Amino acid sequence: MVDKTVTKISSAFSPLGVKGQKYLASGVHVAMRLWENEEPNDHKPMTRRDYETVGFVTKGRAELHLEGQMVLLEPGDSWVVPRGAAHTYKILETFSAIEATCPPAHAHARDE
């Protein structure tokens, strides 16, 4: 049997997470979220997440610090944070990005 369910999410009505992220479409195995206009900041604390993240920069610049490496993220760049990897972001210019997480980040309070 073919799954005929289709979900459309308008970001104008998306729920917000506690860190300001907008939750977009979410399936059983993957979810999307949007970070909009994150202002420049000092390093956020290092964290490890119980999910894999891939992202795409739409605006601004940030440094991704990941397991002793630093990657400069600019518009048009994409990145991967493996599940369980120690990482943090330093926003250099007002930053917007779309991320996908697997399994979904918001499930079972994984974003907290």
C-alpha positions in Angstrom: 0.0 0.0 0.0 1.3 3.4 -0.9 1.3 6.1 1.8 -0.8 9.0 0.4 -0.5 11.3 3.3 1.0 14.7 2.5 1.8 17.4 5.1 2.3 21.0 4.2 3.7 23.3 6.9 3.7 27.1 6.6 6.6 28.6 8.6 4.4 31.6 9.4 2.4 29.3 11.7 5.1 26.9 12.8 5.6 26.3 16.5 8.7 27.7 18.2 11.2 25.8 20.2 12.6 27.1 23.5 15.8 28.2 21.7 13.9 30.2 19.0 13.9 27.5 16.3 10.8 27.0 14.1 9.7 23.5 13.7 8.8 22.7 10.1 7.7 19.5 8.5 8.4 16.3 10.5 8.1 12.7 9.6 8.8 9.5 11.4 12.5 9.4 10.7 13.5 13.1 9.9 12.4 16.6 10.8 13.2 20.1 9.6 13.6 23.3 11.6 14.4 26.9 10.7 16.7 29.2 12.6 15.9 32.8 11.5 17.9 35.9 12.2 20.1 34.5 15.0 22.1 37.5 16.2 25.9 37.4 16.7 27.0 35.9 20.0 29.9 34.4 21.8 30.3 30.7 21.8 27.3 28.8 23.0 28.2 25.9 25.4 29.4 22.7 23.8 26.7 20.1 23.4 26.2 16.6 22.2 22.8 15.6 20.7 21.1 12.2 20.3 20.5 12.9 16.6 22.4 13.7 13.4 22.0 17.1 11.9 22.5 18.4 8.4 22.1 22.1 7.6 22.1 24.7 4.9 22.9 28.4 5.4 20.5 30.9 3.8 21.9 34.1 5.4 24.9 35.3 7.5 28.0 33.7 8.8 28.8 31.4 11.7 31.6 29.2 13.0 30.8 25.6 13.6 33.2 24.2 16.3 33.0 20.4 16.0 35.3 17.9 17.8 38.3 20.2 17.7 37.7 21.5 14.2 36.3 24.9 13.1 34.3 25.3 9.9 33.2 28.7 8.6 29.6 28.6 7.4 28.4 31.1 4.8 25.3 31.4 2.5 25.1 28.4 0.3 27.2 26.2 2.6 25.9 23.0 4.1 27.2 20.9 7.0 26.8 17.7 9.0 27.0 17.2 12.8 27.2 13.5 13.5 25.1 12.1 16.3 26.8 12.4 19.6 29.6 14.8 18.3 30.6 17.6 20.7 29.9 20.9 18.9 28.9 24.6 19.3 28.1 27.5 17.0 29.5 31.1 17.2 27.2 33.4 15.1 29.4 36.1 13.4 26.7 37.9 11.3 22.9 37.7 11.6 22.4 34.1 10.6 19.5 32.0 9.1 19.7 28.3 8.3 17.5 25.3 7.7 18.4 22.0 9.4 17.1 18.5 9.1 17.6 16.1 12.0 17.4 12.3 12.1 15.7 11.1 14.2 13.5 14.1 14.7 15.1 16.5 17.1 11.9 17.6 18.8 10.7 14.1 19.6 11.2 13.0 23.2 12.6 16.4 24.2 15.8 15.9 22.3 16.2 19.7 21.8 16.3 20.5 25.5 
